[in-house]
């Protein structure tokens, strides 16, 4: 890929990401409006020519970690619990955390709009 082609791809990628962000914001607003409208209807559902929208219940389960720890063997407890690194950082130094685990470095692609007139 030439530099010119790469520049064109960066332009295209930035434009697509910008459109996706706008679409996601619009989707959230429309979802909120539709959800509110359906909550006011007895049936909780409505159809358009191509789509059906309905309210569906979903139950989430939140475990009491202390109870889980009391009931489970140490092996089962460790298998059930996912460490929260963000929370651990509040209680341990970075050096201490690195001794408890391993750090993985990845490369991320970041694309951001350039300020106008910075060309």
N, C-alpha and C positions, 0 to 999 in steps of 0.2 A: 504494500500500500504506500503510495507516495504521500509526501507531506500535505499536498493539496487535497488528496482524498481523505486523509486523516482529519484535516481541518473541516472539511465538508461533513464528515461523520460526527465530529464533536458538535457542530452547529445543529445537525439533525437530532442528535441525542438530547442536547439541551432543550431544544424546542419541544420534543416529545415529552420529556420529564416535566416541563412547565405546564403543558397541556394536561398531563396526568394529574398534577397537583390541583389544577382548576377543576378537572372532572371529579376528583375525589371530594373536593369541597362541595360541589354541586350535588353529588350523590348523597352526601351526609345530610344536606338541607332537605332534599326531596324525600329521603328515607324518614326523617323526622316528621315532615308534613304528612306523608302517607301513614306512618304509624299513628300519629295523632288522629287522623281522619278515621282510620280503622277502629281505633279505640272508642270512638263515638258511635260506631255502628253496632247493632246487635250481633250481626253475623260475624264480624271481625274479618270479613273477606270481601274483595271486589275484583272484577275481571275487566280487562281492557280487551281490545281485539286480539292482542298477542300474549298478554301476560296475566297471571293470577297473583294477587297479593293477599296474604293472609297472616294473621297473627298466630304464632306458634309458641307454646310454652317450652322453656328449656330450664331444667333444674341443674344447678351446679352444686357440687359437694365440696365443702371446705373441711378439711380434717383438723382436729385439735392435735397438734404435734405432741404435746405432753402426754395425752391419752394414747396416741399411737406408740410413743416410745415405751410407755408402761406395758402395753399389750404385746408388743412385737419383740422377737429376739433381736439382738444387736445386728445380726446379718440381714434380717428382714427390714429392720428400721433403716439401715444404710441403703438398702435397695429401693426403699420407698421415698426417701428424702432427696431433694435436689438442692445442693448448696446455692445460696444467694450471694454472689460475689459482691454485689453492691452493699448489701447489709454487712457482710464480713469486713468490708473496708472501713466501716464505722468502728470496728472493734479491734482490728489488727493492723499492723503496719504493712506496707507493700512487701517489704523484705520477708516478713513472717508469712504472708500469704504465698509468696513464691516458694517458700520451703514446704508449704503444705500441698502445693499443686504444681502445675506447669503453665508457663506462659506460651501462648501461640501467637505469632505475628502473621497477620494477613495483609494483603494489599487491597485497598478499596479504591474504586473509581469515584472521584468527586467531580461533579460538574456544576459550576455556579455561573450565574450571569455576570458578565463584566460590566463595570460602571460605564455609563454612556461617555463617549469621548476619550476612552482609554485605549484607542487603537493605534 
